[in-house]
Amino acid sequence: MIGMQEMLLQEADGKIYLFPAWPKEWNVYFKLHAKQNTTIEAELMNGELKVLKVIPEERKKDIINLLGKSEAEKTKLN
């Protein structure tokens, strides 16, 4: 289960990375907990992010959506 969670969400240096290893073609709904008492709820449907809820709201600025990014683009963010 942890492997699938890490495909959906990873954290580093205060940032929350969504879909770092999730294929864009796979539909998913999840609600996961992150550091700093944060909850992320998201739904990916047909390659589009349909729902993104972040609690507390002020952590939304720390979200980086990697959906559809190439490996080169992902590497530049680190």
Summary of the structure (lengths in Angstrom):
residues: 78
radius of gyration: 11.8
end to end distance: 25.0
largest distance: 31.0
contacts: 183
relative contact order: 0.21
helix: 26%
strand: 44%
